[in-house]
Amino acid sequence: MINKYPIEKNLDYTYNVFVFEQINNASTRIKRKWMTYERILDELYKIGEIKLVDEIKYRITDDENAKKVFKTLTNKIKNKNDKLNLLINSI
């Protein structure tokens, strides 16, 4: 039987474990923050900024400040949609 789902990239696995560790037994505020970060990544992926998504994941899993990484790297995007702007402004 052939697996229908692609094997998760090592970066994605590392990032998911990192996020799990951040939100496991965390406060609601922390969980909401990480939900916002995930929404930003989803929007970036939707607009084709896949390399930027990977860079964000690498930098966050290398223990850089997540808020600074998101703010700095999303400033590189010239054509942000309204949803992405709202999400970025909410962090």
Protein Blocks (a to p, Z undefined) as FASTA:
>chain_A
ZZfbdcddfklmmmmmmmmmmmgopafklmmmmmmmmmmmmmmmmnopamlmmmmmmmmm
nopafklmmmmmmmmpmbdcfklmmmmmmZZ
